[in-house]
C-alpha cells in the first residue's frame, strides 16, 4: 500500500503577483498534530507583505515533503480567487511545503529595469547589458517563484536538508527547529541542482514588527553561514537571472527563491555573521 501523509486539505487560492520578495507565510510556524494550518502566499518588501493575486494557471507545482514522503497537493488549487492554503497534518515532524509558479512576463523601460537590477544585486545582468550595448534597451523578462516554508509539528525533528524539485532551491544544512539560540546555520543555494557560487543572498528576521536584513555572498560551494536567534520569523531570499539567447518572447529569465521558518514570540538578538 502506498504510504501517504495524513493531511486534510481544505482550500487553496492563488493569484498573479506584483513584485519583489515572495514567500509562504503561515499564521504561525509551530503546531500540534491535527491543528489547523493556514498558509498565505505573500508578496512585498522588507519582509512585510500582502496577499498574492493570481489564478490556478500560475501554479506549476505545489508539494508537501515530510520525512521520506512527498505528496503532490497541486490538484487542491481551484480557479477561485483567494489567498491561502489550509490544511491539517496528523504526523509529527518538520513538513516542508514548496511552491513553484509558472512563468509571468514583465517588460520595463531601460531606466526602471536597470534600477531593478541594481536594487536586487543582479550585477552580472547589468554587466551583460553594458557589454552588449543594451543598457538603454527596454527589458523583456520571464519570471517565476521558487519558494518553500518549514513548519514544525509536535516534537519530532525531520531531515529537511535535501534537494527538492524547485529550480532555485534554498537548502538549510540542519533543521532550524533543532537549533539552540544563536547556533550557526549553513545554507546551500542550488540552481537546477548545481551550487550557485558568488550569489547574493538576503537573510531576514522579523521580530516585534521590525525587520533586520543582512546580505551574504555564497562561497564556491554555494553556501552561506550565519547565526540564528530562536525568536521571530526568518526568511532567506535570492534571485537568479539568466540570458535567453534563442527566445523571441523574452531575453531574460529570472527565478525568485525564498525559504521561511519561525519561532514563538519573544526578544532575541538579531543576525550575527560567523
Buried (B, 14 or more C-beta within 10 A) or exposed (E): EEEEBEBEBEBBBBBBBEEBBBBBBBEBBBBEBBEEBBBBBBBBEEBEBEBBBBBBEBBBBBBBBBBEBBBEBBEBBEEEBBBBBBBBBEBBBBBBBBBBBEBBEBEBEBEEBBEBBEEBBBEBBBEBBEEEEBBEBBBBBBBBBBBBBBBBBBEBBBEBEEEBBBBBBBBBEBBBBEBEEEBBBBBBBBBEEEBBEEBBBBBBBBBEEEBBBBEBEBEEEBBBEBBBBBBBBBBBBBBBBBBBEEEEEBBBBBBBBBBBBBBEEEEBBBBEEE
